[in-house]
């Protein structure tokens, strides 16, 4: 075999080996590329899943938070209303005389404060509660309760005038005539109180069905929130 032929043979062998090497590298890098791509895909999918999970968790937490706010708004609403109504119902001038008339002003002030507290709770309730029945019944309930409060506060003014008259009489009326006048004022106060309690009872009877309707609607809404 000549030198030329030997060189030719070696070159051909080298070419074959080079081709085999290239084929092997191509296959290797293709497979490597697939592995890299697969890892990148898994990483991307994992990231996407975590994002979706995070969004769902945030959405769930937001809904639960809103539901808790609605529940608390309903509880506060009826609790504050009950405190207001109870103060009006129990409003009484018994034990108040010309020497402690300031208690009458305190009664009026207390009723106003309780009404304001309820107003704040009602505002929160309107913000968080989407219940047409509760919302529609709120107006009538407040109007009738304000009438009930006005009636109670009015009697405190009338009794206060009686005590002021008694106090003025004490300093301006002769002693021998004071007893008779005191008797008249006391009788006037008793009659005023008697009329007040009778009217208060009638007003409460008219208000009570509205209170019950709102209480049932709120109780139903709270149960719905709890069960769902």
Secondary structure, DSSP 8 states (H G I E B T S, - for coil): --HHHHHHHHHHHHHHHHHHHHHHHHHHHHHHHHHHHHHHHHHHHHHHHHHHHHHHHHHHHHHHHHHHHHHHHHHHHHHHHHHHHHHHHT---TT--TTSTHHHHHHHHHHHHHHHHHHHHHHHHHHH---HHHHHHHHHHHHHHHHHHHHHHHHHHHHHHHHHHHHHHHHHS-HHHHHHHHHHHHHHHHHHHHHHHHHHHHHHHHHHHHHHHHHHHHHHHHHHHHH-
